[in-house]
């Protein structure tokens, strides 16, 4: 019951933040920058201004699917950002290029997060298997895997998730800071539109804060449950 309450509570909080984020981006996407630059133009200019010439800016499907891929050095922008000429498009494009700048400079938290990606993927698969066994083969679990060991595996997986989530926070915050400084210095977004870009990216950052807190609370829940089972 405790886990259900935690899950529902953070799911509701995540929905609220996500809804607010979408509302902000929709609002600011209608506000033009005034110079006709698209998200692609903004991204390519920021890369050039930072002397980065080996990163491509490409369009990917979906909404809010924007991301930087350090493996193939691509800034991936959703269609509305790639071709958009509003404040939101500029803010998102600059933020993702902030990650490219981090990568070029060897920003330590980004490198740590990248190193954790394969470990998190394995942990996610292990956890899915554990929960499937617990749901559909709960009666057989004690004979297959001792309860203490099962809990230790679950705790280990959530520890990885929590570590990844908290390392992600400085990576995202730093990328936003880089984006906002560049938007102002370059003249792409100043004054009121700069404040709007800052507001949009602020709500994007909140999604990562919620994810980190959710992972931490879930980890603590399983730790307390494991410790309590030994009393």
ChimeraX attribute file (.defattr): number of C-alpha atoms within 10 A of each C-alpha:
attribute: neighborCount
match mode: 1-to-1
recipient: residues
	/A:1	6
	/A:2	9
	/A:3	12
	/A:4	9
	/A:5	10
	/A:6	15
	/A:7	15
	/A:8	11
	/A:9	13
	/A:10	18
	/A:11	15
	/A:12	12
	/A:13	16
	/A:14	19
	/A:15	13
	/A:16	12
	/A:17	18
	/A:18	16
	/A:19	13
	/A:20	15
	/A:21	22
	/A:22	16
	/A:23	14
	/A:24	19
	/A:25	25
	/A:26	15
	/A:27	15
	/A:28	21
	/A:29	22
	/A:30	14
	/A:31	14
	/A:32	18
	/A:33	21
	/A:34	12
	/A:35	10
	/A:36	11
	/A:37	19
	/A:38	22
	/A:39	28
	/A:40	25
	/A:41	18
	/A:42	22
	/A:43	28
	/A:44	21
	/A:45	18
	/A:46	24
	/A:47	22
	/A:48	13
	/A:49	12
	/A:50	15
	/A:51	11
	/A:52	16
	/A:53	10
	/A:54	12
	/A:55	20
	/A:56	15
	/A:57	21
	/A:58	15
	/A:59	18
	/A:60	18
	/A:61	12
	/A:62	11
	/A:63	12
	/A:64	17
	/A:65	13
	/A:66	22
	/A:67	19
	/A:68	22
	/A:69	16
	/A:70	17
	/A:71	7
	/A:72	10
	/A:73	15
	/A:74	19
	/A:75	28
	/A:76	23
	/A:77	28
	/A:78	22
	/A:79	20
	/A:80	20
	/A:81	27
	/A:82	24
	/A:83	16
	/A:84	22
	/A:85	24
	/A:86	27
	/A:87	31
	/A:88	30
	/A:89	31
	/A:90	29
	/A:91	32
	/A:92	28
	/A:93	31
	/A:94	31
	/A:95	30
	/A:96	26
	/A:97	31
	/A:98	29
	/A:99	25
	/A:100	28
	/A:101	21
	/A:102	20
	/A:103	18
	/A:104	16
	/A:105	9
	/A:106	11
	/A:107	15
	/A:108	13
	/A:109	19
	/A:110	22
	/A:111	15
	/A:112	14
	/A:113	18
	/A:114	16
	/A:115	12
	/A:116	16
	/A:117	14
	/A:118	11
	/A:119	14
	/A:120	20
	/A:121	14
	/A:122	13
	/A:123	20
	/A:124	17
	/A:125	11
	/A:126	15
	/A:127	19
	/A:128	13
	/A:129	12
	/A:130	18
	/A:131	14
	/A:132	12
	/A:133	15
	/A:134	15
	/A:135	11
	/A:136	10
	/A:137	13
	/A:138	13
	/A:139	11
	/A:140	11
	/A:141	16
	/A:142	14
	/A:143	9
	/A:144	12
	/A:145	12
	/A:146	10
	/A:147	14
	/A:148	14
	/A:149	12
	/A:150	19
	/A:151	18
	/A:152	14
	/A:153	16
	/A:154	21
	/A:155	20
	/A:156	17
	/A:157	21
	/A:158	24
	/A:159	20
	/A:160	20
	/A:161	26
	/A:162	22
	/A:163	16
	/A:164	21
	/A:165	21
	/A:166	19
	/A:167	19
	/A:168	21
	/A:169	19
	/A:170	14
	/A:171	20
	/A:172	21
	/A:173	18
	/A:174	19
	/A:175	22
	/A:176	26
	/A:177	16
	/A:178	19
	/A:179	27
	/A:180	24
	/A:181	14
	/A:182	19
	/A:183	22
	/A:184	14
	/A:185	11
	/A:186	13
	/A:187	10
	/A:188	21
	/A:189	23
	/A:190	17
	/A:191	9
	/A:192	9
	/A:193	22
	/A:194	21
	/A:195	14
	/A:196	21
	/A:197	28
	/A:198	19
	/A:199	18
	/A:200	25
	/A:201	25
	/A:202	14
	/A:203	20
	/A:204	23
	/A:205	18
	/A:206	16
	/A:207	18
	/A:208	18
	/A:209	17
	/A:210	17
	/A:211	20
	/A:212	21
	/A:213	15
	/A:214	22
	/A:215	22
	/A:216	18
	/A:217	17
	/A:218	21
	/A:219	21
	/A:220	15
	/A:221	16
	/A:222	18
	/A:223	19
	/A:224	11
	/A:225	13
	/A:226	18
	/A:227	12
	/A:228	9
	/A:229	10
	/A:230	7
	/A:231	5
